[in-house]
Amino acid sequence: TISTLVAPTLEQSSIPTLLFSEAPSYNSSQSGEPTLIPSNVTYYQSSVTPTLMPNEVSFYAIAKNRGRTNLTSLLAELPNENGEFLIHLGNWNTKDKTRCREVAYERTFDDYSNSSVPVFFTPGKNEWNNCPILDESQELWRDYFVDYESEHWNVSDWGIERDAKREENFAFFKNGGLYMGLNMVAGNVANKKDWDNRLRDNHKWLEAYVNKYWDEVEVVVIFGNSGSNNDNDLFFQKVAASMKEWLQEKPKLQLLYVKQSPKDVTLSSNIKDQEHFLMLNVKNDVWPPVKVTINTNNDKIS
């Protein structure tokens, strides 16, 4: 079980503590009390030092942010006391300008290496499948961003694993939570059979890791570029079917899917008619990044 999008207490400073704060809208197709009660989503100034309680995991989430001035210095100033990692949900590339040339991948590789916290990347459509030559763009993505977190930060004790079949996928288990980054791009579908096979592989890998940590897992957090559109619906149908089975044995298990969006931060429940299946939209091109805290003691996401 988890916590809600929770805002830790912030210390006063000479600059505004909150650059931007809002209450996420809550969508549910069911009446009654939501499974998770969203509080305010907080965008932190670099002077803030958040404090985590036991059994919490805290992370930052970001999408796009291409061409942002002073990005490397902003990343270096992210509070790192228990703000444990940053997940980039993709679309950092401007495909029409860069044509997905290697220099764009190299630039992003360099920019984020200065972060005060480890950075994980999930593929975005603008650097994976909306490029002129798919084999080249996907190989470049793997060359630069698979194991990125372990190249620049000491995460040897995190137990991070990569999918042997699709190495852009990653997973690790921490404090009752299973955290997974999956290749869930939208955009150009060059080969429908290959596309659906990737979605099936993602689901199989998810099921394998839930089974691996079954006795301990209380919440599953999935990071992906895209949500349940027509091209990706197969994955979400399979996840919903799995959730239905899992909840028979673990009625408090919850799953949070985190994705990028052009819209405001929104937390929704009852995805595919499963009330314990939630989705968080992270707005593109926002700085500072959204900060999310999962608490498996208090059943909250903050």
Disulfide bonds with the S-S distance in Angstrom:
Cys100-Cys131 1.96
